[in-house]
Structure formats: C-alpha cells, structure tokens
Amino acid sequence: MKTIALIGATGRTGQLFLEKALSAGYAVKALVRAPEKLKLRHPKLNLIEGSVLNEETVELVVQNTDIVVSLFGHVKGSPDGLQTQGTKLIIKAMKAHGIRRIISLSGGGLPYPEKDQPKFADKLIRFIMGIAVPKILKDAKDHHLILEKSGLDWIIVRGPRLTDEPEKGNYRVGWVGVNASTKIGRADLADFILRQLEDKTYIRQMPFVSY
C-alpha cells in the first residue's frame, strides 16, 4: 500500500482525509505546524512538525513516500504567496526523490477555461473574490501555473462552498458551471480526494466536486 505525504492535516478537510486514508490502509507522513491540534494517533501515521515554507521539513515529509496530497491553505496571518511558495518547495522535493503524483486542493474561484462554463452567479462570485481576496486568488492561480509547468502528474481538486454536513457518499464531478452545484460537504470532498490516489482520470486537470 502506498505512503502518502500529507500537507495540511490539521484543517477540517485534512483531518477527514487523514482518517479515510488510514482506514483504507495507507501509511501517512503528515506535515503539521501544531501537532497538538491533531488528536488522531495511528501506527501508520508519522507526524512531522514544521512549516510548508521550510525546505528541510518539506523534504523530510516528502522523502520515502509515493504521492503528495496538499490540502494546506490560507489562515489568519499567512503570507500572501503561501500556496505558491509551499508548492514550489513540494515540487522541488518531489523531483529530488522521484515522486510524480500530487493532488492539490483549491476553490471554484480558480478558473479552468478549458472546461469551465461559468454561469452568471459563478462569474459574480469570481468578481467578488477578485475584489475581496485578490491576493489569495492570485496565489491559487500562481500555484496552478507552477504545477502545470512542473512536468509532474498533478490534479487540482476544486470545490464550491464547503460544509460540515454528514457524508452522503453521492456527489457530482464536473467543472464550474457544468454538472455542478454551489456546495459540497468536507467529508465527501475528502472521499473524492482519496479516490484520486489510484484513479488517473483527472491527471493534469482541475475537476470541480459538488452535490
């Protein structure tokens, strides 16, 4: 069974993904800034304390793994280019250790012109994001560009508004404005991410997961 390098294990989606991955039999090396925030302990879980912006700790979590799952995001006080800078270090470590696959999490505000067909409401949301959180939106776009240029087998999973509702086990995979709705539960989003560990359908694409 594969070993996962998990970045962002203490977030709400990250914790749900971690539980699912361990239950499915995967081993996980998780990079966490504050280990005390993660109550889960498991024989196949190796916690590494540190920052995604620290090259040494990123390399430590990535080495001797098979796939990277990047679920970290902006919190209060995060630097503007957090996702881009962290992803650069992850890519560098992956190439150094011969790891090809990475799954990264982003939002529906990240455009994918090749597949998206945004409706008026989608365009309005993106317009508002461009005004309200322009630096975060730019960071998401920049992180996509460096993944695209990396030559790696990347997937960027996008979602709309995230909720904490119970897992339904039933959701749609499409694109913004195509076979899509306005929300997804974190548990179902974590389920989709887990499935991408073995599924190659969406390599070098940005699927949008919703109910």
Buried (B, 14 or more C-beta within 10 A) or exposed (E): EBBBBBBBBBBBBBBBBBBBBBEEEBBBBBBBBEEEEBEEEBEBBBBBEBBBBBEEBBBBBBBEBBBBBBBBBBEEEBEEBBBBBBBBBBBBBBBEEEBBBBBBBBBBBBBBEEBBEBEEEBEEBBEEBEEEBEEBBBBBBBBBEBBEEBEBBBBBBBBBEBBEEEBEEEBBBBBBBEEBBEEBBBBBBBBBBBBBBEEEEBBEBBBBBBB
